[in-house]
Each structure stands twice: as C-alpha cells, then as structure tokens.
Amino acid sequence: MDRENRCLNREDRYSVKREVREFLKSGITDTHSSFTDEYEEHISSMINLLDEAVLIHDDGLIRYANKAALKLFNVDDARELYGRDIGKLIYLDSGNSVKETYAAYHDYEYKPLKIWIKREGEPIEGKMISSVPVPSGQKLVQSIIYNVSERHKIMAELEKASRLNLLSTIAGGVAHDFNNFLAIMLGNISLCRKKLGGNETVYSMMNNIENSIIRAKELANQLLFYAQDGSPTQKVAPLGKLVKDITDFALRGTSVHGEVHVSEKIGPVKINDNQIAEVMNNLIINAVQAMPHGGKIYVQAENLPADRIDNTIPLHFSGKELVKISVRDEGMGIPEKIREKIFDQFITTKPNGAGLGLSTSYRIIKNNHGDMNFQSQPGEGTTFNIYLPVCKDDRSYQKEKNKTEITMGQGRVLVMDDLEPMRKLTGEMLNLLGYDVEYAADGAEAIMLYKKSMQRAAPYDVVLMDMAIPGGMNGTAAIKGLLEIDPEAKVVMVSGYDCAEYISQYFYHDFKGFLQKPFRIGELAEMLKEVLAANRE
C-alpha cells in the first residue's frame, strides 16, 4: 500500500471501503479506459483497502486481483493469478462450476452465492457477490468474495476470549478467597511456632506445613496473575537459590535427573519472584514431559556482561548486562510447524495440553522487563532461555532475613476485616507481639471507632485495613473517611489480592504499607515496625 493510503485515518478508511463496495456492487466500472491509466491506478489503490477479495475475470480468466485476493488464494504476486481459470479455483456449494452463473450476472441478477475456495488442507468457505460492468462486448465479471471461514474463526476467538475473561474473573475471586483461608492457616501455624518455643521436632513439622501453605499461596497468586493481566509487584532479589529450589521441587517424583549450575555472585534482578518461580516450574515440567522415558535436564543461571558475544541474546538487549537462565532437555524437540507459534495461547505438543504454560511464561517474563526465546532441533532436545536485566540499584537489594527473628512492639491497632476468624487471628498475633487491638467488620464501623478514639484523645497508631468487604464499605472508601478525620492516619492495606490489583489506590490514598494474605507473624511484626518507625521520624 502506498504512502497516501497508509496516511488515511480509520474513519477515512471505512468511508472509502463503503464507497468502493457500492462502486463494485453497482457494476460501474469504466471498461472503456485502459487498465494502465492513472484512473485505474487510483481505483486499484482504493480496492486494495478492502478486507474482502476482489476479482475481475474475463470469460472465466482472472484479469485483476486485489491484495486481499492474494491472501485468500495464498499467492505472493497478482501475476500468479492472472490468466488462471476461476472455475478451477472456486466451486459452488452444489459442486457445479462458477461459470454456470455467468448468464445470471449478464441478466443483472445479483445474489450472494455460497462457494468453496480450493486450498491446501481444508477448503475455505466463502460467499461471493458478482456483477457485470456497464454493457460492453466483453464478458467481464467482477466479484467480491467474503472469507466466511475466517469470520467463523474470528467469532470463535471472540467467544473464547469472552469465556477467558469470565474465567479470569472467577479465578481472581477464587484466589482471593483461597488466600483468606490460607491466611488463617498460616497465621495459626505462626502462633504455634511462637508458643511452642524450642521443641525441635514439632518446630520442624510446623515448618513443613508452613512451606506447603506458602506453595499454595504461590498457586493462588498464579490465578491472580491470570485475572489481573497487569504489571507484577516486583522487588530486587537474587536468583541462585530460587533456581535451585524450584528445580529440586519440580523434579521430585519424576524419572528425570536435574543438573543445576549457578554462577557465583549472580547479579540481582528486579522481579516478582513468585512469577519467575512459576515460569521455571512450567519450563521444567515441559522438559520432563518431553522425556517420558527419563533423561537429564540441564539448568544454568549465569551473568552475561554487556560485551559478551552470545548469538541467542535478543537484539534489543545487546550491550546490556543480563542474567541468563537456560533450561535444556534431551527430548525429541519442537515440531517445526509450530515453532513460530510456540508462545501463542492454546499451542501445545501434548495430546491433553491446554497450551497456556508457555504463553503465560512468555507474558510473565515480558512483564518482568525480560525476554525469552528457544532453540530446538529434531531429536536433539530443546533449550529455553530467559533473559533478565541486572538491577543496578544495590540499595534496594536485601538478603533474606532470618524468619525466626520477630520484632516486638507496642501501640494501639485497629483491625478491619469482614471475616471474624481472620480478625481474631490477626488480633492474637498482635497481642503476642505486644499491641493492644480493637476490631471492625467493615469500613463504616472502622470510621466510627476511629472517631471515638480521636474524641478520647487515644487514636490508633496503625489501622490494618482489608480492601475487599462484600456487602459493606470497602477499604478504598474507608480510608477516605479516615483521612478526613485524621490526615495523619497510618493505614496498612491488607488483601488476598496481589498489590498490583490496588496499586493506584495505594499511592493515591497514601497507604503506609501492604500485607498480602496469607502472612506470617514475622511479616506482620516487620510491617508494623516500619510504619511506626516512619511515624516517629
């Protein structure tokens, strides 16, 4: 398409399309003008704007084809169609030749015909409307062909997208409720560990239960990722331990042996570690399934300096310092016919696969400012590569804290949550940490209690506010009321959703912190310590 056509805005394009369609249907083609003059060139450029295929044929032999026709008949150049017999490319639903309808066209009987276009594989269903130009001695027929098969596919994809949107909404709600129940379980485990003290046997058992709950939390967060379709909550973190732990976890109970190599002092990257763990898990599970009779998986994490020569690095990352993670299997490789679409949704090599693992993994890596590619050869296995930019902000990088250390405190805390078990559990954790606690079931009750505390000159030091309150005033509405009463109110956002769900509210309403359910007593203690320390400053 030439520059003038590309410059047309959307409204102009649709307007031109309507005019051309009417032009073609009315049969007003100036057949007395040469097909090589300037007039024909402008008409041809307009016809090329159409999504439908347009053919002009003379006694069945094709004389003109627009760009949509080239796509429909799977050719690169119009000259490949010129002179070909239309009857050998298209046939009627009845099986008869298209040429049998010519008499009707010359009698000006215009009606759509159901046709089939011959193509490799399955034929394409179409609908054709034809007409003749102004009367002349030639047997010209001009036809518009609608690709019905493609329209069916588009409608099927729209329906599929609608179902996925519904599924994502359901997934988000399920994950939120699931995290609420996990919060009660994890909180009670944290309390038990604190109260049992030095009983190493019981402590070890509690630790195993806690780790399982954290894994369940990660599963819930995967559902939230499907539902949110947004940017992840990220932090600067090391990758070495994560890569080793996920590989060991994913290979448990399989007949596949894993060989892991992690470079020393691997650069920190800014990521959502739960999401990167999901990607690693997906890749390793795919590698295991590619070797049903067993084998070996090679997992490598290494630093790539800016001047490193590596032909696998995506071009837009050239000259940048990266961390590269590779997962290589010894399977049969990816079939060539699906390689270009391997990161598309619903593309799978497994008989019962959903085709979401790799597409989700690719999307996660992109949302974490990275990239992903692969190399595969038949019978030689497949290697998937993940590239993540090294984070230069060393100030935000902190090593994992000792989870057994719990900071005690003091002060008055208001806990707002619609679930009574969650309120009581959070209260017990706070009491154990040294805080005085009061409770509210929704935003309206929280505002009322906060007003009374201000009247008594004994305001709350911190408010822990659940964001989703079915049937009551939620956290977003409640914090507005609290800030009107006390502009210095210290409110911590608490939710079963990831922070990305409420990121705009977080900054706009000046929340002082975020806790995602489920949380350990140590995480609660650390959050209160940070908020109260900022308050004193």
C-alpha positions in Angstrom: 0.0 0.0 0.0 1.4 3.4 -0.9 2.1 6.3 1.4 -1.2 8.1 0.8 -3.2 5.0 1.7 -1.2 4.5 4.9 -1.9 8.0 6.0 -5.7 7.6 5.9 -7.2 7.6 9.4 -9.6 4.9 10.5 -12.8 6.9 9.6 -11.5 7.7 6.2 -10.6 4.1 5.5 -14.0 2.9 6.4 -15.6 5.6 4.3 -13.5 4.6 1.3 -14.4 1.0 1.9 -18.1 1.7 1.9 -17.8 3.7 -1.4 -15.7 1.0 -3.1 -18.2 -1.7 -2.1 -21.1 0.3 -3.5 -19.0 1.1 -6.6 -18.3 -2.6 -7.2 -21.8 -3.8 -6.5 -23.3 -1.2 -8.9 -21.1 -2.5 -11.7 -19.9 1.0 -12.6 -16.5 0.1 -14.0 -15.3 2.2 -16.8 -14.3 -0.6 -19.2 -13.5 1.8 -22.0 -10.5 3.1 -20.0 -7.3 1.3 -20.2 -6.3 -0.7 -17.1 -2.9 1.0 -17.1 -4.0 4.7 -16.9 -4.0 6.9 -13.8 -7.7 6.5 -13.2 -7.3 2.7 -12.9 -4.3 3.2 -10.5 -6.5 5.2 -8.1 -9.4 2.8 -8.3 -7.0 -0.1 -7.7 -5.4 1.5 -4.6 -8.9 2.1 -3.2 -9.9 -1.5 -3.8 -6.8 -2.7 -2.1 -8.1 -1.1 1.1 -10.9 -3.7 1.2 -10.7 -6.7 3.6 -12.6 -8.8 1.0 -11.1 -10.4 -2.1 -11.9 -8.7 -5.4 -11.5 -10.4 -8.7 -12.2 -9.2 -12.3 -12.4 -12.1 -14.7 -13.0 -12.2 -18.5 -14.9 -15.3 -19.6 -13.6 -17.1 -16.5 -9.9 -16.0 -16.8 -8.7 -13.7 -14.0 -7.6 -10.3 -15.2 -7.4 -8.4 -11.9 -6.9 -9.3 -8.2 -6.6 -7.1 -5.2 -4.3 -7.7 -2.2 -7.0 -9.5 -0.1 -7.4 -11.9 -3.0 -3.7 -12.7 -3.0 -4.0 -13.6 0.7 -7.2 -15.7 0.1 -5.6 -17.7 -2.7 -2.2 -17.9 -0.8 -0.1 -16.3 -3.5 2.6 -13.5 -3.3 2.1 -11.8 -6.6 -1.1 -11.0 -8.6 0.6 -12.2 -11.7 0.4 -15.8 -10.3 -3.4 -15.4 -10.6 -3.7 -13.6 -13.9 -4.9 -15.8 -16.7 -5.9 -18.7 -14.4 -9.4 -20.2 -14.8 -11.6 -19.1 -11.9 -13.6 -22.3 -12.2 -10.5 -24.3 -11.1 -10.1 -22.2 -8.0 -13.6 -21.8 -6.9 -16.6 -24.1 -6.9 -20.2 -23.8 -5.8 -21.7 -25.4 -2.7 -23.5 -27.7 -5.2 -20.2 -28.8 -6.7 -21.0 -27.1 -10.0 -18.7 -24.7 -11.8 -18.9 -20.9 -11.0 -19.1 -20.3 -14.8 -22.7 -21.7 -14.8 -23.8 -18.5 -13.1 -22.5 -16.1 -15.7 -25.7 -15.8 -17.6 -27.5 -14.6 -14.5 -24.9 -11.9 -14.0 -25.3 -10.6 -17.5 -29.1 -10.5 -16.9 -28.3 -8.3 -13.8 -29.4 -10.9 -11.3 -27.1 -10.2 -8.3 -27.3 -12.6 -5.4 -24.8 -14.0 -3.0 -23.5 -17.5 -3.6 -22.0 -19.9 -1.2 -18.7 -21.0 -2.6 -15.6 -23.0 -1.6 -12.1 -21.9 -2.4 -9.6 -24.7 -3.1 -6.6 -24.5 -0.8 -4.0 -27.0 0.6 -5.6 -28.8 3.5 -9.2 -28.0 4.1 -11.1 -25.8 1.6 -12.2 -22.3 2.6 -15.9 -21.5 2.8 -16.8 -18.2 1.2 -19.6 -16.0 -0.1 -19.4 -14.4 -3.5 -21.3 -11.5 -4.9 -20.7 -10.7 -8.6 -21.9 -8.2 -11.1 -21.0 -7.1 -14.6 -19.8 -3.7 -15.7 -21.8 -1.4 -17.9 -22.8 -3.3 -21.1 -19.9 -3.9 -23.4 -18.8 -6.5 -25.8 -16.6 -8.1 -23.2 -17.6 -10.9 -20.8 -16.2 -9.2 -17.8 -17.5 -10.2 -14.3 -16.3 -8.5 -11.1 -16.7 -10.5 -7.9 -16.3 -9.7 -4.2 -15.5 -12.8 -2.1 -16.1 -12.8 1.7 -14.0 -15.3 3.7 -16.7 -17.0 5.8 -14.2 -19.5 7.3 -12.1 -16.7 8.6 -15.1 -14.9 10.0 -16.1 -18.1 11.8 -12.6 -18.3 13.3 -12.8 -14.7 14.5 -16.2 -15.2 16.1 -14.8 -18.4 17.8 -11.8 -16.5 19.1 -14.1 -13.7 20.4 -16.2 -16.3 22.1 -13.1 -17.9 23.5 -11.9 -14.5 24.8 -15.2 -13.9 26.4 -15.0 -17.2 28.2 -11.4 -16.5 29.3 -12.5 -13.1 30.6 -15.2 -14.8 32.6 -12.7 -17.4 33.8 -10.2 -14.8 34.8 -12.9 -13.0 36.9 -13.8 -16.3 38.6 -10.1 -17.1 39.1 -9.5 -13.8 40.8 -12.4 -14.3 43.2 -11.4 -17.9 44.0 -7.7 -16.9 44.5 -8.7 -14.0 46.8 -10.9 -16.3 49.0 -8.3 -19.0 48.9 -5.7 -16.6 50.3 -8.1 -15.6 53.1 -8.3 -19.2 54.2 -4.6 -19.7 53.8 -4.1 -16.6 56.0 -6.0 -18.2 58.8 -4.0 -21.5 58.5 -0.6 -19.7 58.2 -1.3 -17.3 61.0 -2.2 -20.2 63.4 1.0 -22.0 62.4 3.0 -18.9 63.1 1.3 -18.6 66.5 2.0 -22.3 67.3 5.7 -21.9 66.4 6.0 -18.9 68.6 4.3 -20.5 71.6 5.9 -24.0 71.3 9.4 -22.4 71.6 12.3 -24.8 71.4 10.6 -28.1 70.6 12.7 -29.0 67.5 10.6 -32.0 66.4 7.3 -30.1 66.4 9.0 -27.0 65.1 10.2 -29.0 62.1 6.7 -30.3 61.4 5.3 -26.8 61.7 7.9 -25.6 59.2 6.9 -28.2 56.7 3.3 -27.2 57.0 4.2 -23.5 56.6 6.2 -24.2 53.5 3.3 -26.1 52.0 1.0 -23.1 52.7 3.4 -20.8 51.1 3.4 -23.0 48.0 -0.4 -22.9 48.0 -0.1 -19.1 48.2 2.0 -19.1 45.1 -0.6 -21.2 43.3 -3.2 -18.6 44.3 -1.0 -15.8 43.0 -0.8 -17.6 39.7 -4.5 -17.5 39.5 -4.4 -13.8 40.3 -1.9 -13.2 37.5 -4.4 -14.7 35.0 -7.1 -12.5 36.4 -5.2 -9.2 36.6 -3.5 -9.0 33.2 -1.3 -6.3 34.7 2.2 -5.5 35.8 3.6 -7.6 38.7 4.7 -6.4 42.1 8.5 -6.6 41.9 11.4 -6.5 44.2 15.2 -6.8 43.7 16.1 -10.4 44.5 18.9 -13.0 43.9 18.1 -15.8 41.5 20.6 -18.5 42.6 18.6 -20.1 45.4 15.3 -19.7 43.6 16.6 -21.6 40.6 18.0 -24.4 42.7 14.9 -24.7 44.9 12.4 -24.7 42.0 14.4 -27.3 40.0 14.5 -29.6 43.0 10.8 -29.1 43.8 9.7 -29.6 40.1 11.7 -32.8 39.6 10.5 -34.6 42.8 8.9 -37.9 42.0 10.0 -37.9 38.3 12.4 -40.2 36.4 14.4 -37.2 35.3 17.7 -36.1 36.8 18.4 -32.4 37.1 21.9 -30.8 36.7 22.0 -27.3 38.0 24.8 -24.8 37.5 24.5 -21.3 39.0 27.4 -18.8 38.6 28.9 -17.3 41.7 27.7 -13.8 42.6 24.9 -13.9 40.1 23.6 -10.4 39.5 20.4 -9.3 41.4 17.4 -8.7 39.2 14.1 -6.8 39.8 11.4 -9.4 39.6 8.3 -10.9 41.1 9.9 -14.0 42.5 6.6 -16.0 42.7 6.0 -15.4 39.0 9.6 -16.3 38.0 9.2 -19.4 40.1 6.1 -20.2 38.0 8.0 -19.8 34.8 10.8 -22.1 35.9 8.3 -24.6 37.1 6.5 -24.5 33.7 9.7 -25.0 31.8 11.0 -27.8 33.9 7.6 -29.7 33.8 7.6 -29.3 30.0 11.1 -30.7 29.8 10.1 -33.7 32.0 7.1 -34.3 29.7 9.4 -34.2 26.7 11.3 -37.2 28.1 8.6 -39.7 29.1 11.3 -42.5 29.5 13.5 -40.4 31.6 16.7 -38.4 30.9 18.5 -35.4 32.2 17.6 -31.7 32.4 20.3 -29.1 32.5 19.5 -25.8 34.2 22.0 -23.0 34.1 22.0 -19.4 35.5 24.8 -17.1 34.6 25.8 -13.5 34.3 26.2 -12.0 30.8 28.4 -8.9 30.8 27.5 -6.1 28.4 30.3 -7.1 26.0 29.5 -10.8 26.0 29.0 -12.2 22.5 26.1 -14.6 22.5 24.1 -15.2 19.4 21.0 -16.2 21.3 20.6 -12.7 23.0 17.6 -10.7 21.7 18.7 -7.7 19.7 17.1 -5.2 22.0 19.3 -6.5 24.9 22.6 -6.1 23.0 25.2 -4.2 25.1 23.3 -4.7 28.3 24.3 -6.6 31.4 22.0 -9.6 31.8 21.2 -12.7 33.8 20.5 -15.7 31.6 18.7 -18.8 32.8 18.6 -21.8 30.4 16.6 -25.0 30.7 17.7 -27.7 28.3 16.2 -31.2 27.9 17.1 -34.3 25.9 13.7 -34.8 24.3 12.6 -35.0 20.7 12.5 -31.3 20.0 9.6 -29.0 19.0 7.9 -29.8 15.6 9.0 -27.2 13.0 5.4 -26.4 12.0 4.6 -24.9 15.5 7.9 -23.3 16.4 6.8 -19.8 15.2 3.7 -20.0 17.3 5.1 -21.8 20.4 4.4 -18.8 22.7 0.9 -18.3 21.4 -2.1 -19.3 23.5 -3.5 -22.8 23.0 -0.5 -24.1 21.1 0.7 -27.4 22.6 2.6 -30.5 21.6 0.8 -32.6 24.3 -2.5 -34.5 23.5 -4.3 -33.2 26.5 -2.4 -30.0 27.0 -4.2 -26.6 27.3 -1.5 -24.6 25.6 -1.3 -22.0 28.3 2.0 -22.8 30.1 4.5 -21.3 27.6 2.2 -18.4 26.6 1.8 -17.5 30.3 5.5 -17.9 30.9 6.4 -15.6 28.0 3.9 -13.0 29.2 5.3 -13.2 32.7 8.9 -12.6 31.6 7.9 -9.7 29.4 6.0 -8.1 32.3 9.2 -8.5 34.4 11.1 -6.5 31.7 12.9 -9.5 30.3 12.7 -11.7 27.2 12.5 -15.3 26.3 13.5 -17.5 23.3 14.4 -21.1 22.5 16.5 -23.3 20.3 15.3 -26.7 19.2 16.4 -29.4 16.7 14.5 -32.7 15.9 15.9 -35.5 18.1 18.3 -33.2 19.9 16.2 -31.6 22.5 15.1 -28.1 23.3 16.6 -25.2 25.2 14.5 -22.3 26.6 16.4 -19.1 27.5 15.3 -16.4 29.9 17.0 -13.0 29.9 16.6 -10.5 32.7 18.4 -7.2 33.0 20.7 -6.9 36.0 19.4 -4.3 38.6 22.0 -1.7 39.4 20.1 -0.3 42.4 22.1 -2.0 45.2 20.3 0.0 47.8 17.1 -1.9 47.2 18.7 -5.3 47.4 18.5 -7.1 50.8 19.3 -10.7 51.6 16.6 -12.8 53.1 16.0 -12.0 56.7 16.1 -14.7 59.5 12.5 -15.6 59.6 12.8 -16.8 63.3 13.5 -13.2 64.4 10.3 -11.4 65.5 10.3 -7.7 66.5 8.1 -6.9 69.5 6.3 -3.6 69.7 3.6 -1.6 71.4 0.7 0.6 70.4 -2.9 0.5 69.6 -4.0 -1.2 66.3 -7.4 -1.3 64.7 -8.0 -4.4 62.6 -10.7 -4.2 59.9 -11.7 -7.4 58.2 -15.1 -8.9 57.2 -14.0 -12.4 58.3 -14.3 -12.9 62.0 -11.8 -15.8 62.2 -9.3 -13.6 60.4 -10.0 -10.7 62.7 -9.4 -12.9 65.8 -6.3 -14.5 64.4 -4.7 -11.1 63.5 -5.6 -9.9 67.0 -3.9 -12.9 68.6 -0.8 -12.3 66.6 -0.8 -8.6 67.5 -1.4 -9.4 71.2 1.6 -11.8 71.1 3.7 -9.0 69.6 2.7 -6.6 72.4 0.0 -4.5 70.8 -3.5 -3.6 72.0 -6.2 -4.4 69.5 -9.7 -3.4 68.5 -11.8 -4.8 65.7 -14.1 -3.6 62.9 -16.1 -5.7 60.4 -16.3 -3.1 57.7 -15.3 0.5 56.7 -18.3 2.2 58.4 -17.5 0.5 61.8 -13.8 1.4 61.4 -14.6 5.1 60.8 -16.9 5.1 63.8 -14.3 3.5 66.1 -11.6 5.8 64.8 -13.8 8.9 65.6 -14.3 7.7 69.1 -10.6 7.1 69.6 -9.9 10.6 68.5 -12.5 12.0 70.9 -10.9 10.1 73.7 -7.5 11.5 72.7 -6.3 7.9 72.3 -6.0 7.5 68.5 -4.9 4.3 66.9 -1.3 4.0 66.0 -2.0 1.8 63.0 -5.0 0.6 61.1 -4.9 -2.8 59.3 -7.5 -2.5 56.6 -8.9 -5.3 54.4 -9.7 -4.0 50.9 -12.5 -6.3 49.8 -15.6 -6.2 52.0 -18.6 -7.9 50.4 -21.8 -6.1 51.3 -20.0 -3.4 53.3 -17.9 -0.3 53.0 -14.5 -1.5 51.5 -11.0 -0.3 52.2 -10.9 2.3 49.3 -14.0 4.1 50.7 -13.0 3.7 54.3 -9.5 5.3 54.0 -11.1 8.4 52.5 -13.2 8.7 55.7 -10.3 8.1 58.0 -8.1 10.7 56.3 -10.9 13.3 56.6 -10.9 12.6 60.4 -7.2 12.3 60.7 -4.9 13.3 57.8 -2.0 11.7 59.6 -3.7 8.3 60.0 -1.4 5.3 59.4 -3.2 2.8 57.3 -1.8 -0.5 56.0 -3.5 -2.2 53.1 -4.3 -5.8 53.6 -5.7 -8.1 50.9 -5.9 -11.6 49.5 -5.1 -9.9 46.1 -1.6 -9.0 45.0 -0.7 -5.4 45.5 -0.8 -4.8 41.7 -4.6 -5.1 42.0 -4.7 -2.0 44.2 -1.5 -0.2 43.1 -3.3 3.0 42.0 -5.3 3.2 45.3 -2.1 2.5 47.2 -0.3 5.6 46.0 -3.3 7.9 45.6 -4.7 7.3 49.1 -1.3 7.3 50.8 -1.4 3.9 52.4 1.7 3.3 54.5 2.2 -0.4 53.7 0.8 -3.5 52.1 0.4 -7.0 53.5 -0.8 -9.8 51.2 -2.7 -12.6 52.8 -1.5 -15.1 54.0 1.3 -13.5 56.1 3.5 -14.8 58.9 3.6 -13.2 62.3 7.2 -12.1 61.4 6.0 -10.3 58.3 3.3 -8.6 60.3 5.8 -7.6 63.0 8.2 -6.2 60.4 5.5 -4.2 58.7 4.3 -2.6 62.0 7.9 -1.8 62.9 8.5 0.0 59.5 5.2 2.0 59.7 5.7 3.1 63.3 9.3 4.0 62.7 8.3 6.2 59.8 5.6 7.8 62.1 8.3 8.7 64.7 10.5 10.2 62.1 
